[in-house]
């Protein structure tokens, strides 16, 4: 039988194959040591992400703490609004049940001079009577008057017929 050198196999060729196993480099870089290193690296990476996983779980529970009951949905007919406080007792907010049946909630301090904002059912807008500032009910963006920034949006959730405030967004458009 001939190999790539076009020479017949000799006894010394077989010795070279066996001697190859005895080399120190081959023992250091064999398949078993590679698998050990790969497994060790995988475990180390997995353990290094553990603090982030724990933080994500803790943040999930904190979201539950930010949940605040506003009202029963049955007590808020379409085309009406109710004032509530979120996220603290010092910050007033407005929940609107639109004529279309959607729930919209915003902090009701005008972004111009912090005057209270009210729901105008006739035009379905939010009005700041201090300087005739108008905000779009659907997204809280100013549509007329001196305000330049949108109202902070409060995310709401309905669960078992009860409306909850769950989060607040400052820049949402």
Steps between C-alpha positions, in 0.01 A plus 500: 500500500631843416441834669503850355878492460463218251716283724405178668422508873791403713545397859632845587175660374301295753739603775446866408126456539540356849760757602258773407285410805792529734570862425430741785324756276259241370409402853444862596282581196296186457122465466444427868680812620314709241164368624599568862597857413177553300285362782683710759458813292129430452449456872696817577293702251178355638596590856607851397149571364332379818496846669323647196237226510438562869467875437249439221290286734516762776398773253197291404389496863564874533264561208229336707575751777450792256155371411234726646125453485317796345133403469257235389442512125123482555518823705658694210253537210622574147568870441591570863815547704621457854788659688743281695853523636790308347779406568494699826224675692646839397472433125154542358392303194198466274339180370270543200258241364462623142180486301659221297549297819877542538671586827755782493688628803741792540650705777272800491752775571545709185856487369494880454443635854368195688135613500246217526381341176136401452317270260270676251245236402350703213825528301673198658811699591687582817482871587720717717280802576784720631638589155267308266732207450353199323635146499406209274305245702647204307868572564531798738680718244430876500278611211442869586615766744832550674585143614793352305532157661255212528338399825660206680300191406387253762461143385180339624387141519155354557487185710176340621306820428739723696720765337859517625779748433816296437770731360579851381680612184637848449597488134261274315448649155 
